[in-house]
Amino acid sequence: MGSAIVIGAGIGGLAAAARLANAGYRVTLLEKNAVPGGRTTALDLGGYRFDVGPTLFLMPAVFAETYRALGERMEDHLDLVRLDPAYRVHFHDGSKLDLSSNLQYMREQLDALEPGAFGAYLRFLAEGYRHYRVSLERLVGRNFYSLGEYFSLRNLPLLIQLKALITHYNNTSRFFRDPRLAAAFSFQNMYLGVSPFEAPATFSLLQYVEATDGVWFPKGGLYEVILSLARIAEKQGVRIEYNAPVEQIVVEGNQAKGVTLADGRRLAADLVVANADLPYVYSKLLPDDGNAARLAGKKYTSAALMFYWAVRGARSHALLHHNAFLADHQFRRSFEQIFDQHTLPEEPSFYILCTHAYRPELRPTRRRQPDGPRACRSPGRPASARLAGPAGAGARRNHRTPGDAWPGRSGRARSRRGDARSRRIRTRSESGKRIGFRAEPQFRPAGLPPPAQCSCALPQPVFRRCQHPSRDGLAHRAAVSAPDRRTHSRQAGGPARAPTGPRPRVAEHA
């Protein structure tokens, strides 16, 4: 067969490249960064490992099909552990709910929150199963090239069957009267950056998948999925070029003929697959045909404000590995403030991941000596937190100082439980004076060149985002969940806008 070029070595690009090579194409995979993964990558700082990007492994059967299509067994590459309970939901009044596959445990919890809620939960799951099965069979597994094809007479009954014209929250409220439960079984829309008050009720399939298929975690971290697919792609004959940003897709007539790289090289191909974000492809890589302006006017999903903390002290028993803190008493208002008013909610909902709860190897057992300009002050536990917040923050991969999200903030987040406190990684001048923060990830796949390092040192108290085109991050990395039209174009490099909006409340449990 012919030749193919795939742009972007994220999980989709790796899978596409491997499938094309398996089908007989000569495939070149171009990645602008020094490592594969895209949004699914890992960060090693001062002895602490953080998964950067997804933290939940769902639908293992879908992943297994990809491995089978490439002549491999997923079990030979990934050691999956099922998490049960999958996560814990914390409500504003101090009550909680653990999502478990143990129906007796679920019955006790649900009926304690709302008498008779367990029966409604079973009916809710049954509906989620129907949505899941029909969606995969009739919608997800095929392409629609026009609105007329999607809204065809054949598909119209599906819109009714899948409740595509009813919002997810309103549909959930028909099963559960207690607003805490309605919030607990609809907040999952935020996985996609969509408000449950706008998303269709079709997304009840998410709760079914979590409760029945389970929430899993591959030993070694989510980045193990990326590494395994990269190995398989190379085994299939894919040639992967790192540090090779694409400047333009070469188009002749209505056909792609290859790409031009940032270093001036031009690579020809019979087929070009762009795994970058669609608005970025139209605005930066393809000739202007009006689609870029059309996409720029669309309503985009939200970004995410993320913190990566190494925390000292004993973990609170109130925390599981995955924790969702919901502002269920102001649930609708919080989403209106994010998606309509484009500001931080007064009472934000947030998510905390305690990595060491199922990856104890991530907690150092002894104090680590400073290595060059980095210094870890004492052993601790890695934790991640995600907040809901305003537009303009964290939409790009540019790394930041710990306090740059809100000018004037010192960057320190103290826990109100015990003496646990966040730690910062500091850089020092030649005289030894502390002058700022620095990020130099030590993690990279074997055999790959080291990532570009950022050598900037930002003096305190000027908290601003450095603008070096690297994928570096910080142990205290921040990114806010917010409506941002740049969400779908997280290219590395280039200046990033300073965030606006009121200061959120720091997650006190992290």
Wavefront OBJ file of the C-alpha trace (Angstrom):
o trace
v 0.000 0.000 0.000
v 0.993 3.677 0.077
v 2.586 5.912 2.663
v 0.871 7.687 5.560
v 1.772 10.482 7.948
v 0.116 10.795 11.349
v 0.417 14.116 13.191
v 0.490 13.832 16.969
v 1.593 10.897 19.135
v -1.270 11.070 21.594
v -3.210 7.925 22.340
v -5.346 8.388 19.215
v -2.370 9.084 16.984
v -0.465 6.060 18.278
v -3.443 3.762 17.757
v -4.146 5.163 14.274
v -0.513 4.863 13.224
v -0.285 1.280 14.479
v -3.525 0.307 12.715
v -2.365 1.861 9.440
v 0.960 0.055 9.655
v -0.870 -3.174 10.422
v -2.909 -2.589 7.259
v 0.253 -2.307 5.159
v 0.995 1.430 5.049
v 4.469 2.875 5.479
v 3.736 5.146 8.428
v 5.620 8.119 9.825
v 4.323 9.475 13.147
v 5.323 13.085 13.847
v 5.291 14.405 17.426
v 6.295 17.963 18.309
v 7.298 17.037 21.863
v 10.181 14.917 23.083
v 7.923 12.131 24.354
v 4.656 10.530 23.199
v 1.333 10.887 24.981
v -0.137 14.294 24.262
v -2.455 15.021 27.182
v -1.819 11.573 28.620
v 1.693 11.847 29.953
v 3.583 11.621 33.246
v 5.607 13.983 35.355
v 8.475 12.999 37.667
v 9.666 15.705 40.034
v 11.833 15.264 43.095
v 10.946 11.594 43.472
v 7.205 12.057 42.951
v 5.303 10.696 39.961
v 2.160 12.403 38.673
v -0.140 11.246 35.890
v -0.774 14.330 33.771
v -4.125 14.062 32.063
v -6.663 11.250 32.539
v -6.870 9.565 35.930
v -9.690 7.071 35.262
v -9.398 4.015 33.012
v -12.900 3.178 31.744
v -14.309 0.725 29.190
v -11.399 -1.768 29.172
v -13.206 -3.792 26.486
v -12.788 -0.898 24.031
v -9.055 -0.755 24.743
v -8.795 -4.538 24.459
v -10.314 -4.380 20.952
v -7.556 -1.994 19.847
v -4.881 -4.355 21.098
v -6.578 -7.315 19.385
v -6.753 -5.424 16.097
v -2.974 -5.056 16.311
v -2.426 -8.734 17.029
v -1.718 -8.219 20.718
v -3.334 -9.063 24.043
v -3.969 -6.155 26.381
v -3.205 -8.437 29.339
v 0.358 -8.855 28.049
v 0.961 -5.111 28.189
v -1.190 -3.719 31.023
v -1.691 -4.983 34.563
v -5.115 -3.531 35.392
v -6.461 -3.190 38.914
v -10.157 -2.587 39.502
v -10.894 0.113 42.054
v -13.817 -0.654 44.319
v -15.226 1.692 45.503
v -14.523 3.519 42.266
v -14.603 6.923 43.959
v -16.156 8.818 46.852
v -18.581 11.713 46.445
v -18.500 14.308 49.244
v -21.551 16.538 49.757
v -21.670 19.995 51.283
v -23.404 18.781 54.462
v -20.643 16.302 55.285
v -22.442 13.204 53.990
v -20.774 11.021 51.376
v -21.468 8.307 48.824
v -19.071 5.596 47.651
v -19.723 4.273 44.157
v -19.307 0.524 44.550
v -20.186 -2.630 42.625
v -21.353 -4.109 45.932
v -25.125 -3.716 45.623
v -25.760 -4.341 49.316
v -23.363 -1.548 50.213
v -25.002 0.724 47.654
v -28.427 -0.080 49.054
v -27.383 0.879 52.580
v -25.856 4.160 51.411
v -28.617 5.228 49.023
v -31.531 4.420 51.311
v -29.801 6.333 54.117
v -29.677 9.431 51.889
v -33.148 8.992 50.385
v -35.536 6.175 51.409
v -36.299 3.979 48.409
v -33.460 5.409 46.331
v -31.883 2.000 45.734
v -34.798 0.864 43.563
v -34.498 4.090 41.569
v -30.765 3.440 41.237
v -31.392 0.040 39.651
v -33.839 1.575 37.166
v -31.330 4.332 36.453
v -28.631 1.767 35.679
v -31.013 -0.186 33.434
v -31.638 2.967 31.407
v -27.898 3.643 31.283
v -27.339 0.145 29.900
v -29.849 0.761 27.090
v -28.181 4.069 26.247
v -24.749 2.450 26.278
v -25.693 -0.502 24.068
v -27.659 1.505 21.501
v -25.059 4.296 21.350
v -22.204 1.912 20.624
v -24.164 -0.099 18.078
v -25.898 2.694 16.190
v -24.014 5.953 16.753
v -20.486 5.738 18.159
v -19.249 3.128 15.723
v -20.059 5.077 12.547
v -19.371 8.456 10.972
v -21.965 11.068 10.028
v -20.923 13.420 7.259
v -23.912 15.776 7.345
v -26.751 16.880 9.604
v -29.186 15.296 7.196
v -27.488 11.944 7.621
v -27.510 12.253 11.410
v -31.160 13.370 11.601
v -32.329 10.835 9.055
v -35.693 9.086 9.418
v -33.790 5.986 10.451
v -32.100 7.791 13.346
v -35.013 9.883 14.601
v -36.363 7.071 16.819
v -32.907 6.863 18.402
v -33.132 10.476 19.558
v -36.248 9.565 21.522
v -34.870 6.272 22.756
v -31.630 7.857 23.934
v -33.407 10.874 25.461
v -31.168 13.163 23.442
v -33.659 16.046 23.802
v -33.758 15.911 27.634
v -30.948 17.298 29.780
v -29.009 14.871 31.907
v -29.718 16.591 35.233
v -33.448 16.867 34.604
v -33.634 13.215 33.659
v -31.628 12.164 36.727
v -33.976 14.210 38.928
v -36.829 12.010 37.741
v -35.149 9.069 39.460
v -33.829 10.792 42.598
v -35.673 13.471 44.574
v -32.713 14.271 46.816
v -30.569 16.939 45.079
v -27.435 15.303 46.470
v -28.119 12.123 44.507
v -29.198 14.030 41.407
v -25.828 15.788 41.508
v -23.889 12.600 42.285
v -25.264 10.820 39.215
v -24.935 13.698 36.749
v -21.651 15.468 37.541
v -19.805 12.936 35.333
v -20.590 15.180 32.344
v -17.635 17.230 33.504
v -15.395 14.413 32.270
v -16.255 15.868 28.864
v -16.248 19.491 29.994
v -20.018 19.780 29.580
v -22.601 21.042 32.056
v -25.143 18.409 33.196
v -27.787 21.089 32.685
v -26.960 21.180 28.968
v -25.747 17.641 28.202
v -28.329 15.149 26.877
v -29.640 12.405 29.143
v -27.859 9.945 26.843
v -24.849 10.408 29.091
v -26.439 8.297 31.804
v -24.384 5.599 30.086
v -21.360 6.980 31.982
v -22.788 5.970 35.346
v -23.674 2.537 33.986
v -20.126 2.020 32.732
v -18.606 3.073 36.051
v -20.914 0.897 38.115
v -20.799 -2.256 35.970
v -17.638 -2.238 33.841
v -15.822 -0.600 36.722
v -13.113 2.010 37.143
v -9.651 0.605 36.607
v -6.046 1.661 36.983
v -3.028 0.212 35.167
v -0.110 -0.522 37.478
v 2.631 1.942 36.742
v 0.167 4.689 35.868
v -1.972 5.741 32.928
v 1.175 6.491 30.974
v 1.779 2.755 30.696
v -0.998 2.719 28.081
v 0.945 5.242 25.999
v 4.249 3.392 26.350
v 2.681 0.075 25.371
v 1.025 1.534 22.267
v 4.288 3.254 21.280
v 6.122 -0.063 21.526
v 3.440 -1.833 19.498
v 3.462 0.910 16.846
v 7.227 0.597 16.428
v 6.873 -3.179 16.321
v 4.374 -2.734 13.473
v 6.972 -0.689 11.603
v 5.877 2.870 12.447
v 8.724 5.385 12.315
v 8.218 7.887 15.137
v 9.922 11.280 14.954
v 9.984 13.331 18.151
v 10.692 17.061 18.362
v 9.201 17.334 14.874
v 6.447 19.975 14.896
v 4.355 20.199 11.736
v 4.093 23.672 10.221
v 1.535 22.959 7.491
v -0.388 20.194 5.765
v 0.360 20.379 2.027
v -2.902 20.359 0.050
v -3.217 20.133 -3.716
v -6.761 20.520 -4.979
v -8.840 18.734 -2.381
v -6.218 16.147 -1.423
v -3.519 16.179 1.245
v -0.134 15.395 -0.286
v 2.130 15.597 2.734
v 3.353 17.991 5.417
v 5.916 20.723 5.905
v 7.847 20.608 9.181
v 8.987 23.578 11.234
v 12.607 22.879 10.241
v 11.703 23.316 6.561
v 11.561 19.654 5.553
v 8.709 18.504 3.353
v 7.466 14.929 3.668
v 5.207 13.476 1.010
v 2.475 10.961 1.757
v -0.582 9.405 0.186
v -2.562 9.811 3.403
v -2.350 12.373 6.214
v -4.048 11.852 9.564
v -4.127 14.822 11.967
v -4.548 13.776 15.597
v -4.274 17.369 16.815
v -7.332 19.294 18.002
v -9.680 20.021 15.115
v -9.784 23.852 15.497
v -5.981 23.889 15.628
v -5.753 21.830 12.449
v -8.062 24.192 10.543
v -6.522 27.393 11.891
v -2.823 26.449 11.842
v -2.206 23.487 9.551
v -4.716 23.651 6.673
v -5.182 26.410 4.077
v -7.804 28.936 5.113
v -11.174 27.935 3.669
v -13.411 29.631 6.222
v -13.706 26.645 8.536
v -11.274 28.106 11.073
v -13.437 31.209 11.565
v -16.569 29.072 11.729
v -15.087 26.827 14.412
v -13.797 29.822 16.371
v -17.389 30.952 16.820
v -18.499 27.649 18.313
v -19.182 27.086 21.982
v -16.330 25.091 23.446
v -16.092 22.806 26.442
v -14.257 23.814 29.590
v -10.609 23.641 30.482
v -9.344 22.476 33.889
v -7.358 24.055 36.705
v -5.039 21.370 38.093
v -2.736 21.339 41.107
v -0.040 18.698 41.628
v 1.037 18.559 45.249
v 3.484 16.528 47.284
v 1.785 16.610 50.683
v 3.411 15.821 54.025
v 1.500 14.138 56.818
v -0.979 11.316 57.224
v -3.783 11.103 54.687
v -7.232 11.830 56.034
v -9.369 8.699 56.283
v -12.144 10.738 54.670
v -10.286 10.524 51.355
v -10.252 7.592 48.956
v -8.096 7.374 45.840
v -10.663 9.331 43.773
v -12.774 12.012 45.476
v -15.395 14.380 44.086
v -16.441 17.294 46.297
v -19.769 18.602 45.003
v -21.398 21.931 45.692
v -24.711 20.117 45.466
v -26.546 22.874 47.356
v -25.567 25.358 44.601
v -25.142 22.880 41.785
v -27.031 24.729 39.064
v -25.658 28.127 40.040
v -22.055 26.889 39.961
v -22.459 25.672 36.378
v -24.241 28.870 35.336
v -21.318 30.893 36.654
v -18.824 28.772 34.719
v -20.613 28.305 31.406
v -22.819 31.414 31.202
v -21.001 34.068 33.232
v -17.509 32.719 32.470
v -16.242 33.200 35.997
v -15.256 31.151 38.996
v -18.203 29.727 40.934
v -18.724 31.015 44.442
v -18.979 27.414 45.644
v -16.842 25.310 43.293
v -17.010 21.566 42.878
v -13.617 19.910 42.700
v -11.919 16.552 42.376
v -8.992 15.195 44.384
v -6.863 12.232 43.376
v -4.714 10.646 46.079
v -2.317 8.671 43.925
v -0.514 6.851 46.709
v -3.768 5.218 47.838
v -3.269 2.585 45.133
v 0.320 3.353 44.117
v 2.298 3.271 47.412
v 5.548 3.042 45.460
v 5.130 6.734 44.626
v 5.779 7.802 48.210
v 9.528 8.132 48.856
v 10.736 6.212 51.897
v 13.601 8.545 52.742
v 14.531 12.166 52.310
v 15.896 12.858 48.869
v 19.070 14.886 48.470
v 18.805 17.982 46.271
v 19.778 17.299 42.670
v 21.163 20.410 41.025
v 18.714 23.309 41.375
v 15.869 21.078 42.579
v 15.178 20.404 46.222
v 12.505 18.244 47.806
v 12.286 19.333 51.407
v 10.896 16.133 52.905
v 9.132 12.904 51.971
v 5.443 13.170 51.285
v 2.535 11.896 49.223
v 1.546 12.938 45.713
v -1.926 14.342 45.274
v -3.785 16.096 42.486
v -6.734 18.441 42.640
v -9.011 19.901 39.972
v -11.274 22.892 40.434
v -14.071 24.441 38.426
v -13.178 27.961 37.386
v -13.044 30.793 34.847
v -12.163 31.166 31.199
v -8.629 31.835 30.193
v -6.752 29.761 32.754
v -4.852 26.599 31.980
v -6.013 26.170 28.410
v -2.497 25.628 27.120
v 0.338 23.351 28.143
v 2.585 26.230 29.163
v 3.754 25.568 32.676
v 3.345 28.071 35.444
v 4.562 29.094 38.782
v 2.564 27.635 41.662
v 0.925 30.946 42.471
v 0.427 32.457 39.047
v -3.260 31.554 38.821
v -4.136 34.479 41.082
v -1.694 37.396 41.350
v -0.622 38.145 44.869
v -1.055 34.586 46.114
v 2.028 33.054 47.648
v 1.515 29.703 45.985
v 1.260 27.866 49.281
v -1.840 25.853 50.075
v -2.093 24.754 53.681
v -4.277 21.926 54.806
v -6.628 22.591 57.678
v -6.298 18.992 58.784
v -3.221 18.349 60.881
v 0.075 19.829 59.774
v -0.062 18.569 56.211
v 1.131 21.243 53.853
v 2.121 21.589 50.252
v 5.749 21.791 49.271
v 7.278 23.836 46.529
v 10.238 23.136 44.331
v 12.527 26.153 44.374
v 15.371 27.269 42.204
v 18.332 29.147 43.578
v 20.692 31.686 42.145
v 24.429 31.104 42.204
v 24.581 32.843 45.567
v 22.042 30.427 46.974
v 19.234 32.943 47.260
v 15.767 31.600 46.444
v 14.595 33.319 43.308
v 11.702 31.374 41.890
v 10.330 28.049 40.783
v 11.594 25.640 38.215
v 10.341 22.496 36.538
v 12.630 19.860 35.088
v 10.844 16.521 34.652
v 13.109 13.515 35.016
v 10.714 10.991 33.470
v 10.989 9.917 29.869
v 10.677 6.595 28.045
v 13.894 4.656 27.630
v 15.744 5.468 24.455
v 14.072 8.832 23.891
v 15.937 12.155 23.912
v 15.504 14.309 27.026
v 12.682 16.874 26.875
v 13.384 20.511 26.340
v 14.163 22.091 29.680
v 12.982 25.437 30.878
v 15.637 27.506 32.590
v 13.553 30.501 33.484
v 13.483 31.661 37.088
v 10.615 33.965 37.947
v 11.250 36.169 40.996
v 8.665 36.403 43.742
v 6.182 37.923 44.162
v 5.729 38.361 40.402
v 3.650 35.310 39.580
v 3.288 34.881 35.864
v 3.431 32.016 33.446
v 6.769 31.470 31.737
v 6.536 31.155 27.959
v 9.071 28.491 27.079
v 7.830 25.912 24.539
v 8.355 22.854 26.690
v 6.029 20.272 28.188
v 7.459 20.844 31.644
v 5.091 21.085 34.572
v 5.319 21.618 38.287
v 4.639 19.555 41.338
v 2.091 22.259 42.122
v 0.716 22.592 38.624
v -2.556 24.440 38.232
v -5.185 24.333 35.577
v -8.876 25.581 35.974
v -12.010 23.898 34.672
v -13.593 26.665 32.669
v -15.158 27.522 29.310
v -12.264 28.381 27.077
v -12.173 28.419 23.298
v -8.502 27.494 23.378
v -9.250 24.221 25.108
v -9.081 22.346 21.824
v -5.740 23.849 20.790
v -3.356 23.092 23.601
v -0.242 23.568 21.524
v 3.002 23.977 23.421
v 4.756 27.303 23.307
v 3.619 30.825 22.752
v 2.408 33.290 25.345
v -0.527 32.330 27.500
v -3.052 34.834 28.732
v -3.229 35.657 32.382
v -6.385 34.282 33.996
v -9.101 36.524 35.263
v -11.832 36.191 37.814
v -12.087 35.999 41.583
v -9.828 33.763 43.615
v -11.227 30.260 44.249
v -11.068 28.457 47.524
v -8.172 26.069 47.802
v -9.158 22.459 48.358
v -8.575 22.026 52.054
v -8.404 18.245 51.889
v -5.495 18.097 49.463
l 1 2 3 4 5 6 7 8 9 10 11 12 13 14 15 16 17 18 19 20 21 22 23 24 25 26 27 28 29 30 31 32 33 34 35 36 37 38 39 40 41 42 43 44 45 46 47 48 49 50 51 52 53 54 55 56 57 58 59 60 61 62 63 64 65 66 67 68 69 70 71 72 73 74 75 76 77 78 79 80 81 82 83 84 85 86 87 88 89 90 91 92 93 94 95 96 97 98 99 100 101 102 103 104 105 106 107 108 109 110 111 112 113 114 115 116 117 118 119 120 121 122 123 124 125 126 127 128 129 130 131 132 133 134 135 136 137 138 139 140 141 142 143 144 145 146 147 148 149 150 151 152 153 154 155 156 157 158 159 160 161 162 163 164 165 166 167 168 169 170 171 172 173 174 175 176 177 178 179 180 181 182 183 184 185 186 187 188 189 190 191 192 193 194 195 196 197 198 199 200 201 202 203 204 205 206 207 208 209 210 211 212 213 214 215 216 217 218 219 220 221 222 223 224 225 226 227 228 229 230 231 232 233 234 235 236 237 238 239 240 241 242 243 244 245 246 247 248 249 250 251 252 253 254 255 256 257 258 259 260 261 262 263 264 265 266 267 268 269 270 271 272 273 274 275 276 277 278 279 280 281 282 283 284 285 286 287 288 289 290 291 292 293 294 295 296 297 298 299 300 301 302 303 304 305 306 307 308 309 310 311 312 313 314 315 316 317 318 319 320 321 322 323 324 325 326 327 328 329 330 331 332 333 334 335 336 337 338 339 340 341 342 343 344 345 346 347 348 349 350 351 352 353 354 355 356 357 358 359 360 361 362 363 364 365 366 367 368 369 370 371 372 373 374 375 376 377 378 379 380 381 382 383 384 385 386 387 388 389 390 391 392 393 394 395 396 397 398 399 400 401 402 403 404 405 406 407 408 409 410 411 412 413 414 415 416 417 418 419 420 421 422 423 424 425 426 427 428 429 430 431 432 433 434 435 436 437 438 439 440 441 442 443 444 445 446 447 448 449 450 451 452 453 454 455 456 457 458 459 460 461 462 463 464 465 466 467 468 469 470 471 472 473 474 475 476 477 478 479 480 481 482 483 484 485 486 487 488 489 490 491 492 493 494 495 496 497 498 499 500 501 502 503 504 505 506 507 508 509 510
